[in-house]
Amino acid sequence: MKPLKISDLREKSVEDLEQMLNQAHADLFTVRRDLVFRRTTDLAGRKTRRHDIARIKTIITEKQKGAKA
């Protein structure tokens, strides 16, 4: 899985980003579950998803603070 690009995320609305965030959390849960049950050994995928979640949260915060200022 490729990491998300910041420039692509900045073009999206907050609602779209929140939907992406929910989907990313669901994907992360699935990867964690698969690791526990040894269905996969893809540790890099887990790390990428965690970083994507952080990127999405950062952009949401920037947009919310930008709207208030």
Biopython code that builds the backbone (N, CA, C, O; Angstrom):
import numpy as np
from Bio.PDB.StructureBuilder import StructureBuilder

atoms = [
    (1, "MET", "N", (0.840, -1.181, 0.000)),
    (1, "MET", "CA", (0.000, 0.000, 0.000)),
    (1, "MET", "C", (0.879, 1.236, 0.000)),
    (1, "MET", "O", (1.807, 1.354, 0.800)),
    (2, "LYS", "N", (0.576, 2.158, -0.910)),
    (2, "LYS", "CA", (1.341, 3.386, -0.996)),
    (2, "LYS", "C", (0.838, 4.389, 0.023)),
    (2, "LYS", "O", (-0.359, 4.438, 0.307)),
    (3, "PRO", "N", (1.745, 5.195, 0.579)),
    (3, "PRO", "CA", (1.291, 6.235, 1.499)),
    (3, "PRO", "C", (0.517, 7.325, 0.757)),
    (3, "PRO", "O", (0.760, 7.585, -0.421)),
    (4, "LEU", "N", (-0.405, 7.945, 1.459)),
    (4, "LEU", "CA", (-1.192, 9.028, 0.866)),
    (4, "LEU", "C", (-0.334, 10.273, 0.708)),
    (4, "LEU", "O", (0.573, 10.518, 1.504)),
    (5, "LYS", "N", (-0.623, 11.052, -0.315)),
    (5, "LYS", "CA", (0.123, 12.280, -0.544)),
    (5, "LYS", "C", (-0.602, 13.436, 0.122)),
    (5, "LYS", "O", (-1.828, 13.533, 0.062)),
    (6, "ILE", "N", (0.163, 14.308, 0.755)),
    (6, "ILE", "CA", (-0.403, 15.457, 1.459)),
    (6, "ILE", "C", (-1.136, 16.377, 0.488)),
    (6, "ILE", "O", (-2.196, 16.907, 0.821)),
    (7, "SER", "N", (-0.593, 16.568, -0.690)),
    (7, "SER", "CA", (-1.230, 17.464, -1.660)),
    (7, "SER", "C", (-2.611, 16.950, -2.062)),
    (7, "SER", "O", (-3.536, 17.739, -2.253)),
    (8, "ASP", "N", (-2.753, 15.640, -2.190)),
    (8, "ASP", "CA", (-4.060, 15.064, -2.522)),
    (8, "ASP", "C", (-5.041, 15.234, -1.374)),
    (8, "ASP", "O", (-6.227, 15.479, -1.596)),
    (9, "LEU", "N", (-4.552, 15.104, -0.153)),
    (9, "LEU", "CA", (-5.430, 15.239, 1.007)),
    (9, "LEU", "C", (-5.912, 16.676, 1.195)),
    (9, "LEU", "O", (-7.048, 16.901, 1.612)),
    (10, "ARG", "N", (-5.059, 17.640, 0.892)),
    (10, "ARG", "CA", (-5.439, 19.044, 1.083)),
    (10, "ARG", "C", (-6.547, 19.478, 0.126)),
    (10, "ARG", "O", (-7.248, 20.452, 0.400)),
    (11, "GLU", "N", (-6.715, 18.779, -0.977)),
    (11, "GLU", "CA", (-7.754, 19.125, -1.944)),
    (11, "GLU", "C", (-9.133, 18.638, -1.517)),
    (11, "GLU", "O", (-10.141, 19.099, -2.051)),
    (12, "LYS", "N", (-9.193, 17.716, -0.566)),
    (12, "LYS", "CA", (-10.462, 17.120, -0.149)),
    (12, "LYS", "C", (-11.123, 17.945, 0.953)),
    (12, "LYS", "O", (-10.465, 18.712, 1.656)),
    (13, "SER", "N", (-12.437, 17.770, 1.086)),
    (13, "SER", "CA", (-13.172, 18.468, 2.135)),
    (13, "SER", "C", (-13.007, 17.718, 3.460)),
    (13, "SER", "O", (-12.536, 16.581, 3.494)),
    (14, "VAL", "N", (-13.403, 18.377, 4.540)),
    (14, "VAL", "CA", (-13.287, 17.766, 5.859)),
    (14, "VAL", "C", (-14.158, 16.514, 5.960)),
    (14, "VAL", "O", (-13.761, 15.522, 6.572)),
    (15, "GLU", "N", (-15.345, 16.566, 5.356)),
    (15, "GLU", "CA", (-16.232, 15.403, 5.397)),
    (15, "GLU", "C", (-15.599, 14.198, 4.686)),
    (15, "GLU", "O", (-15.677, 13.070, 5.171)),
    (16, "ASP", "N", (-14.975, 14.453, 3.540)),
    (16, "ASP", "CA", (-14.303, 13.379, 2.806)),
    (16, "ASP", "C", (-13.132, 12.825, 3.621)),
    (16, "ASP", "O", (-12.898, 11.617, 3.654)),
    (17, "LEU", "N", (-12.408, 13.725, 4.273)),
    (17, "LEU", "CA", (-11.271, 13.284, 5.082)),
    (17, "LEU", "C", (-11.736, 12.446, 6.272)),
    (17, "LEU", "O", (-11.078, 11.473, 6.640)),
    (18, "GLU", "N", (-12.858, 12.818, 6.868)),
    (18, "GLU", "CA", (-13.375, 12.042, 7.994)),
    (18, "GLU", "C", (-13.824, 10.652, 7.540)),
    (18, "GLU", "O", (-13.660, 9.679, 8.275)),
    (19, "GLN", "N", (-14.383, 10.556, 6.347)),
    (19, "GLN", "CA", (-14.745, 9.246, 5.802)),
    (19, "GLN", "C", (-13.493, 8.414, 5.543)),
    (19, "GLN", "O", (-13.462, 7.217, 5.828)),
    (20, "MET", "N", (-12.464, 9.057, 5.003)),
    (20, "MET", "CA", (-11.204, 8.358, 4.769)),
    (20, "MET", "C", (-10.595, 7.896, 6.090)),
    (20, "MET", "O", (-10.019, 6.811, 6.169)),
    (21, "LEU", "N", (-10.725, 8.722, 7.123)),
    (21, "LEU", "CA", (-10.189, 8.381, 8.430)),
    (21, "LEU", "C", (-10.902, 7.156, 8.999)),
    (21, "LEU", "O", (-10.256, 6.256, 9.535)),
    (22, "ASN", "N", (-12.217, 7.117, 8.888)),
    (22, "ASN", "CA", (-12.967, 5.953, 9.361)),
    (22, "ASN", "C", (-12.556, 4.693, 8.616)),
    (22, "ASN", "O", (-12.399, 3.631, 9.219)),
    (23, "GLN", "N", (-12.383, 4.813, 7.301)),
    (23, "GLN", "CA", (-11.955, 3.664, 6.499)),
    (23, "GLN", "C", (-10.540, 3.225, 6.877)),
    (23, "GLN", "O", (-10.256, 2.028, 6.929)),
    (24, "ALA", "N", (-9.656, 4.181, 7.139)),
    (24, "ALA", "CA", (-8.282, 3.853, 7.515)),
    (24, "ALA", "C", (-8.244, 3.138, 8.858)),
    (24, "ALA", "O", (-7.465, 2.203, 9.045)),
    (25, "HIS", "N", (-9.086, 3.576, 9.795)),
    (25, "HIS", "CA", (-9.159, 2.893, 11.086)),
    (25, "HIS", "C", (-9.659, 1.459, 10.911)),
    (25, "HIS", "O", (-9.145, 0.542, 11.551)),
    (26, "ALA", "N", (-10.645, 1.264, 10.060)),
    (26, "ALA", "CA", (-11.167, -0.077, 9.799)),
    (26, "ALA", "C", (-10.092, -0.957, 9.161)),
    (26, "ALA", "O", (-9.952, -2.126, 9.519)),
    (27, "ASP", "N", (-9.340, -0.400, 8.225)),
    (27, "ASP", "CA", (-8.261, -1.155, 7.583)),
    (27, "ASP", "C", (-7.183, -1.533, 8.594)),
    (27, "ASP", "O", (-6.665, -2.650, 8.575)),
    (28, "LEU", "N", (-6.852, -0.598, 9.473)),
    (28, "LEU", "CA", (-5.840, -0.863, 10.486)),
    (28, "LEU", "C", (-6.298, -1.976, 11.421)),
    (28, "LEU", "O", (-5.508, -2.843, 11.796)),
    (29, "PHE", "N", (-7.575, -1.952, 11.795)),
    (29, "PHE", "CA", (-8.115, -3.010, 12.640)),
    (29, "PHE", "C", (-7.987, -4.366, 11.952)),
    (29, "PHE", "O", (-7.594, -5.353, 12.574)),
    (30, "THR", "N", (-8.319, -4.404, 10.670)),
    (30, "THR", "CA", (-8.243, -5.647, 9.914)),
    (30, "THR", "C", (-6.803, -6.162, 9.850)),
    (30, "THR", "O", (-6.560, -7.359, 10.006)),
    (31, "VAL", "N", (-5.864, -5.265, 9.624)),
    (31, "VAL", "CA", (-4.458, -5.677, 9.554)),
    (31, "VAL", "C", (-3.998, -6.201, 10.909)),
    (31, "VAL", "O", (-3.313, -7.221, 10.978)),
    (32, "ARG", "N", (-4.369, -5.511, 11.987)),
    (32, "ARG", "CA", (-3.982, -5.973, 13.318)),
    (32, "ARG", "C", (-4.574, -7.351, 13.610)),
    (32, "ARG", "O", (-3.892, -8.221, 14.150)),
    (33, "ARG", "N", (-5.833, -7.545, 13.256)),
    (33, "ARG", "CA", (-6.483, -8.832, 13.471)),
    (33, "ARG", "C", (-5.771, -9.929, 12.687)),
    (33, "ARG", "O", (-5.528, -11.019, 13.204)),
    (34, "ASP", "N", (-5.438, -9.627, 11.431)),
    (34, "ASP", "CA", (-4.761, -10.616, 10.600)),
    (34, "ASP", "C", (-3.381, -10.963, 11.150)),
    (34, "ASP", "O", (-2.943, -12.108, 11.042)),
    (35, "LEU", "N", (-2.699, -9.992, 11.734)),
    (35, "LEU", "CA", (-1.394, -10.273, 12.335)),
    (35, "LEU", "C", (-1.538, -11.179, 13.548)),
    (35, "LEU", "O", (-0.720, -12.076, 13.753)),
    (36, "VAL", "N", (-2.565, -10.956, 14.350)),
    (36, "VAL", "CA", (-2.775, -11.776, 15.534)),
    (36, "VAL", "C", (-3.070, -13.221, 15.144)),
    (36, "VAL", "O", (-2.562, -14.155, 15.763)),
    (37, "PHE", "N", (-3.885, -13.395, 14.124)),
    (37, "PHE", "CA", (-4.246, -14.745, 13.687)),
    (37, "PHE", "C", (-3.267, -15.307, 12.664)),
    (37, "PHE", "O", (-3.506, -16.365, 12.082)),
    (38, "ARG", "N", (-2.186, -14.608, 12.452)),
    (38, "ARG", "CA", (-1.107, -15.039, 11.555)),
    (38, "ARG", "C", (-1.576, -15.305, 10.136)),
    (38, "ARG", "O", (-1.107, -16.231, 9.474)),
    (39, "ARG", "N", (-2.506, -14.483, 9.682)),
    (39, "ARG", "CA", (-2.948, -14.580, 8.289)),
    (39, "ARG", "C", (-2.035, -13.785, 7.368)),
    (39, "ARG", "O", (-2.023, -13.993, 6.154)),
    (40, "THR", "N", (-1.275, -12.878, 7.954)),
    (40, "THR", "CA", (-0.345, -12.064, 7.182)),
    (40, "THR", "C", (0.864, -11.736, 8.053)),
    (40, "THR", "O", (0.812, -11.835, 9.279)),
    (41, "THR", "N", (1.948, -11.346, 7.396)),
    (41, "THR", "CA", (3.143, -10.915, 8.115)),
    (41, "THR", "C", (3.560, -9.529, 7.641)),
    (41, "THR", "O", (4.729, -9.159, 7.749)),
    (42, "ASP", "N", (2.616, -8.768, 7.120)),
    (42, "ASP", "CA", (2.883, -7.472, 6.512)),
    (42, "ASP", "C", (2.943, -6.377, 7.579)),
    (42, "ASP", "O", (1.957, -5.680, 7.818)),
    (43, "LEU", "N", (4.103, -6.233, 8.216)),
    (43, "LEU", "CA", (4.266, -5.197, 9.229)),
    (43, "LEU", "C", (4.380, -3.807, 8.601)),
    (43, "LEU", "O", (3.986, -2.816, 9.215)),
    (44, "ALA", "N", (4.904, -3.732, 7.410)),
    (44, "ALA", "CA", (5.046, -2.433, 6.741)),
    (44, "ALA", "C", (3.678, -1.846, 6.407)),
    (44, "ALA", "O", (3.502, -0.628, 6.449)),
    (45, "GLY", "N", (2.720, -2.689, 6.080)),
    (45, "GLY", "CA", (1.372, -2.209, 5.790)),
    (45, "GLY", "C", (0.724, -1.571, 7.007)),
    (45, "GLY", "O", (0.009, -0.577, 6.891)),
    (46, "ARG", "N", (0.979, -2.149, 8.172)),
    (46, "ARG", "CA", (0.436, -1.578, 9.407)),
    (46, "ARG", "C", (1.047, -0.202, 9.661)),
    (46, "ARG", "O", (0.345, 0.742, 10.025)),
    (47, "LYS", "N", (2.337, -0.103, 9.470)),
    (47, "LYS", "CA", (3.018, 1.168, 9.700)),
    (47, "LYS", "C", (2.519, 2.234, 8.723)),
    (47, "LYS", "O", (2.302, 3.381, 9.116)),
    (48, "THR", "N", (2.338, 1.865, 7.466)),
    (48, "THR", "CA", (1.843, 2.797, 6.458)),
    (48, "THR", "C", (0.448, 3.293, 6.820)),
    (48, "THR", "O", (0.164, 4.484, 6.695)),
    (49, "ARG", "N", (-0.420, 2.399, 7.264)),
    (49, "ARG", "CA", (-1.780, 2.793, 7.646)),
    (49, "ARG", "C", (-1.759, 3.741, 8.842)),
    (49, "ARG", "O", (-2.521, 4.707, 8.881)),
    (50, "ARG", "N", (-0.897, 3.473, 9.807)),
    (50, "ARG", "CA", (-0.794, 4.358, 10.978)),
    (50, "ARG", "C", (-0.329, 5.752, 10.555)),
    (50, "ARG", "O", (-0.836, 6.753, 11.061)),
    (51, "HIS", "N", (0.601, 5.820, 9.661)),
    (51, "HIS", "CA", (1.098, 7.110, 9.185)),
    (51, "HIS", "C", (0.031, 7.834, 8.366)),
    (51, "HIS", "O", (-0.098, 9.055, 8.454)),
    (52, "ASP", "N", (-0.729, 7.089, 7.577)),
    (52, "ASP", "CA", (-1.829, 7.690, 6.810)),
    (52, "ASP", "C", (-2.873, 8.295, 7.740)),
    (52, "ASP", "O", (-3.382, 9.385, 7.479)),
    (53, "ILE", "N", (-3.191, 7.594, 8.824)),
    (53, "ILE", "CA", (-4.149, 8.117, 9.795)),
    (53, "ILE", "C", (-3.630, 9.418, 10.391)),
    (53, "ILE", "O", (-4.390, 10.372, 10.559)),
    (54, "ALA", "N", (-2.358, 9.461, 10.708)),
    (54, "ALA", "CA", (-1.769, 10.675, 11.264)),
    (54, "ALA", "C", (-1.825, 11.821, 10.248)),
    (54, "ALA", "O", (-2.118, 12.959, 10.616)),
    (55, "ARG", "N", (-1.548, 11.533, 8.988)),
    (55, "ARG", "CA", (-1.613, 12.564, 7.950)),
    (55, "ARG", "C", (-3.031, 13.111, 7.822)),
    (55, "ARG", "O", (-3.228, 14.323, 7.748)),
    (56, "ILE", "N", (-4.012, 12.221, 7.796)),
    (56, "ILE", "CA", (-5.400, 12.651, 7.643)),
    (56, "ILE", "C", (-5.822, 13.512, 8.831)),
    (56, "ILE", "O", (-6.458, 14.550, 8.649)),
    (57, "LYS", "N", (-5.471, 13.089, 10.046)),
    (57, "LYS", "CA", (-5.825, 13.863, 11.235)),
    (57, "LYS", "C", (-5.163, 15.240, 11.215)),
    (57, "LYS", "O", (-5.769, 16.229, 11.626)),
    (58, "THR", "N", (-3.932, 15.302, 10.742)),
    (58, "THR", "CA", (-3.229, 16.582, 10.662)),
    (58, "THR", "C", (-3.926, 17.530, 9.701)),
    (58, "THR", "O", (-4.100, 18.706, 10.021)),
    (59, "ILE", "N", (-4.323, 17.051, 8.544)),
    (59, "ILE", "CA", (-4.989, 17.892, 7.553)),
    (59, "ILE", "C", (-6.349, 18.347, 8.065)),
    (59, "ILE", "O", (-6.734, 19.497, 7.853)),
    (60, "ILE", "N", (-7.091, 17.450, 8.745)),
    (60, "ILE", "CA", (-8.388, 17.834, 9.310)),
    (60, "ILE", "C", (-8.199, 18.962, 10.319)),
    (60, "ILE", "O", (-8.951, 19.936, 10.307)),
    (61, "THR", "N", (-7.211, 18.839, 11.180)),
    (61, "THR", "CA", (-6.939, 19.871, 12.180)),
    (61, "THR", "C", (-6.555, 21.190, 11.518)),
    (61, "THR", "O", (-7.021, 22.249, 11.936)),
    (62, "GLU", "N", (-5.714, 21.136, 10.497)),
    (62, "GLU", "CA", (-5.317, 22.350, 9.785)),
    (62, "GLU", "C", (-6.523, 23.040, 9.169)),
    (62, "GLU", "O", (-6.653, 24.261, 9.255)),
    (63, "LYS", "N", (-7.397, 22.273, 8.554)),
    (63, "LYS", "CA", (-8.574, 22.859, 7.911)),
    (63, "LYS", "C", (-9.535, 23.444, 8.940)),
    (63, "LYS", "O", (-10.129, 24.495, 8.701)),
    (64, "GLN", "N", (-9.696, 22.780, 10.078)),
    (64, "GLN", "CA", (-10.598, 23.291, 11.101)),
    (64, "GLN", "C", (-10.051, 24.553, 11.733)),
    (64, "GLN", "O", (-10.817, 25.478, 12.002)),
    (65, "LYS", "N", (-8.774, 24.624, 11.976)),
    (65, "LYS", "CA", (-8.166, 25.824, 12.541)),
    (65, "LYS", "C", (-8.146, 26.956, 11.537)),
    (65, "LYS", "O", (-8.284, 28.123, 11.903)),
    (66, "GLY", "N", (-7.974, 26.612, 10.260)),
    (66, "GLY", "CA", (-7.986, 27.621, 9.209)),
    (66, "GLY", "C", (-9.358, 28.250, 9.049)),
    (66, "GLY", "O", (-9.471, 29.438, 8.745)),
    (67, "ALA", "N", (-10.393, 27.462, 9.252)),
    (67, "ALA", "CA", (-11.762, 27.975, 9.121)),
    (67, "ALA", "C", (-12.108, 28.893, 10.287)),
    (67, "ALA", "O", (-12.897, 29.824, 10.121)),
    (68, "LYS", "N", (-11.533, 28.650, 11.466)),
    (68, "LYS", "CA", (-11.813, 29.466, 12.644)),
    (68, "LYS", "C", (-11.061, 30.790, 12.610)),
    (68, "LYS", "O", (-11.535, 31.792, 13.145)),
    (69, "ALA", "N", (-9.899, 30.795, 11.988)),
    (69, "ALA", "CA", (-9.057, 32.009, 11.997)),
    (69, "ALA", "C", (-9.532, 33.023, 10.989)),
    (69, "ALA", "O", (-8.940, 34.095, 10.867)),
]
sb = StructureBuilder()
sb.init_structure("model")
sb.init_model(0)
sb.init_chain("A")
sb.init_seg("    ")
for serial, (resi, resn, name, xyz) in enumerate(atoms, 1):
    if name == "N":
        sb.init_residue(resn, " ", resi, " ")
    sb.init_atom(name, np.array(xyz, "f"), 0.0, 1.0, " ", f" {name:<3s}", serial, name[0])
structure = sb.get_structure()
